[in-house]
Amino acid sequence: MPELVFFSGTMDCGKSTLALQIGHNRSARGLQGIIFTRDDRAGEGKLSSRLGLVTDAVEAAPGLDLYGYLVERMSQGERVDYVIVDEAQFLAPEQIDQLARVVDDLDMDVFAFGITTDFRTKLFPGSQRLIELADRIETLQVEAMCWCGARATHNARTVGGAMVVEGEQVVVGDVDRPAEEVGYEVLCRRHHRRHLTSATARAAAVSPDVLPVTQP
């Protein structure tokens, strides 16, 4: 039976790489798919991984009816056997409902990839709806690591290397941006609670006075 599968994990754990691999494996067996993405690091209409792999994709812009888009493509004679959605956390809940309808009404697998929580440890609306609707939820087995060596479980937003906890939920960035820009870093829960990034940890090793106070 076709499924709606949600592959979840922190940033830097290989979600986009796995999405590309799933697409490659099915393409090698003669299957044809549609790839949706949203706000990819490589720009609009691209699915990219940090390993340097990139492919064209359909930008799932706000308001785009994903189900209607697929029906239109198929009505024009295009074959679609499966759907891949990267950065699924950025989709609106109603777009996740449309993906579930693709599975149920069009009888095709949908593989969605995304992070579950934002830099404030709050669920993204798209991820929340996926958790509610998915036939299966898979946690990525390639574990991202905090600077301390522990398993990273939280995504932190940084500015100038320091963790920030206020701002818009969606600000496009990546884990390898220059320190002066808005960036992201994966942390274990302990260091996320303490707002202790790799940059502030290095500073603290030099001057204990800058060690952040543990947050409640």
C-alpha positions in Angstrom: 0.0 0.0 0.0 1.3 3.5 -0.7 2.4 5.5 2.3 3.0 9.0 3.6 6.4 8.7 5.2 8.0 11.4 7.3 11.7 11.2 7.7 12.7 13.5 10.5 15.9 14.6 12.2 18.0 17.7 13.2 19.8 19.8 10.7 23.0 18.2 9.3 21.8 14.6 9.7 21.6 13.7 6.0 17.9 14.3 5.2 18.4 15.9 1.8 21.0 13.3 0.9 18.6 10.5 1.7 15.9 12.3 -0.4 18.2 12.4 -3.3 19.2 8.7 -2.8 15.5 7.6 -2.8 14.9 9.5 -6.0 18.0 8.0 -7.6 17.1 4.5 -6.6 13.5 4.8 -8.0 14.7 6.5 -11.2 17.2 3.7 -11.8 14.2 1.2 -11.8 12.3 3.2 -14.3 10.0 5.1 -12.0 9.3 8.8 -12.4 8.7 11.2 -9.6 8.1 14.8 -8.7 10.3 16.5 -6.2 8.9 19.4 -4.1 11.1 21.6 -1.9 10.8 24.9 -0.1 13.5 27.5 0.7 16.4 25.2 -0.1 19.9 26.5 0.7 20.8 26.3 -3.1 17.9 28.6 -4.0 14.4 28.4 -5.4 13.5 25.2 -7.2 16.5 23.2 -6.0 17.0 20.2 -3.8 20.6 20.1 -2.5 22.6 18.3 0.1 25.7 19.4 2.0 27.7 16.7 0.1 27.4 18.9 -3.0 24.6 17.0 -4.7 21.8 19.0 -6.3 18.8 18.5 -8.5 15.9 20.5 -9.9 12.7 20.6 -7.9 9.3 22.3 -7.8 9.2 25.1 -5.3 6.3 24.5 -3.0 5.4 28.1 -2.6 2.8 29.2 -0.1 -0.7 28.7 -1.5 0.5 26.0 -4.1 -2.0 23.2 -4.2 0.3 20.2 -4.3 -2.5 17.7 -5.1 -3.9 20.0 -7.8 -0.4 20.5 -9.3 0.1 16.7 -9.6 -3.3 16.1 -11.0 -2.7 18.8 -13.7 0.7 17.3 -14.6 -0.8 13.8 -14.9 -3.8 15.0 -16.9 -1.3 16.3 -19.4 0.0 12.8 -19.9 3.0 13.0 -17.5 3.7 9.8 -15.5 4.2 10.3 -11.8 5.0 7.2 -9.6 6.0 8.9 -6.4 6.6 12.2 -4.7 9.5 13.5 -2.6 9.2 16.6 -0.4 12.2 18.2 1.2 12.1 20.9 3.8 8.6 19.7 4.6 8.6 21.6 7.9 8.1 24.8 5.9 4.8 23.7 4.3 1.5 24.9 5.5 -0.7 22.3 7.3 -3.2 22.3 4.4 -0.4 21.4 2.1 0.4 18.4 4.3 -3.3 17.4 4.0 -2.9 17.6 0.2 0.0 15.2 0.4 -2.1 12.7 2.4 -4.7 13.0 -0.3 -2.1 12.2 -3.0 -1.4 9.0 -1.2 -5.0 8.0 -0.7 -6.5 9.2 -3.9 -3.7 8.9 -6.4 -2.2 5.7 -4.9 1.4 6.8 -4.8 4.1 7.0 -2.1 5.0 10.4 -0.7 8.4 10.7 1.1 8.6 13.9 3.2 11.8 15.1 4.8 12.1 17.8 7.5 13.1 18.9 10.9 10.5 18.7 13.6 11.2 21.7 15.9 12.5 25.2 15.3 15.3 27.1 17.1 13.0 27.6 20.1 12.2 23.9 20.3 8.6 24.5 19.1 7.0 22.3 16.4 6.8 23.6 12.9 3.2 23.6 11.8 4.1 21.4 8.8 6.0 18.9 10.9 3.2 18.8 13.5 0.7 18.0 10.7 3.0 15.3 9.3 3.2 13.7 12.8 -0.6 13.7 12.9 -1.1 12.2 9.5 1.9 10.2 8.4 1.5 6.4 8.0 5.1 6.1 9.2 7.7 8.3 10.9 11.3 7.5 10.5 14.1 9.1 12.6 17.3 9.5 10.6 19.9 7.1 11.8 22.9 9.3 10.9 23.2 11.3 14.1 24.4 14.9 14.0 26.8 15.7 16.8 26.9 18.6 19.2 30.3 20.4 19.6 30.7 18.5 22.9 30.5 15.1 21.1 27.1 14.2 22.4 24.1 13.4 20.1 22.6 16.6 18.8 18.9 16.8 19.3 18.1 20.6 18.9 18.6 23.2 16.3 20.0 26.5 17.5 19.9 29.8 15.6 23.1 31.9 15.9 24.1 35.5 15.2 27.8 36.2 15.5 28.3 32.7 16.9 25.9 33.4 19.9 22.6 31.6 20.2 19.4 33.7 19.9 15.9 32.7 21.0 13.7 35.4 19.5 12.7 36.2 16.0 10.7 34.8 13.1 10.2 31.1 13.0 11.5 30.8 9.5 14.8 32.5 8.6 16.7 30.8 5.9 20.3 29.9 6.9 22.6 26.9 7.2 25.1 25.3 9.6 28.2 26.6 7.7 27.4 30.3 7.3 30.0 32.9 8.3 29.8 33.7 12.0 28.6 37.3 11.5 25.5 36.1 9.5 22.4 34.4 10.8 23.3 30.7 11.0 22.4 27.5 12.7 24.1 25.0 14.9 23.0 21.6 16.2 23.3 21.1 19.9 22.5 18.5 22.6 19.6 19.5 24.9 22.0 20.4 27.7 23.9 23.0 25.7 20.8 24.2 24.0 19.2 25.0 27.4 22.4 26.8 28.4 22.6 28.7 25.1 26.2 27.3 24.8 27.3 27.2 21.2 30.7 26.1 20.0 31.8 29.8 19.7 30.7 30.7 23.2 32.2 27.5 24.6 35.6 28.5 23.1 35.2 32.0 24.6 34.3 30.5 27.9 37.5 28.4 27.9 39.4 31.6 27.7 37.3 33.7 30.0 34.9 31.9 32.4 33.1 35.2 32.9 31.3 34.8 29.6 29.8 31.4 30.4 26.1 31.7 29.8 23.8 31.3 32.8 21.8 28.0 32.7 18.3 28.8 31.5 15.3 27.5 33.5 
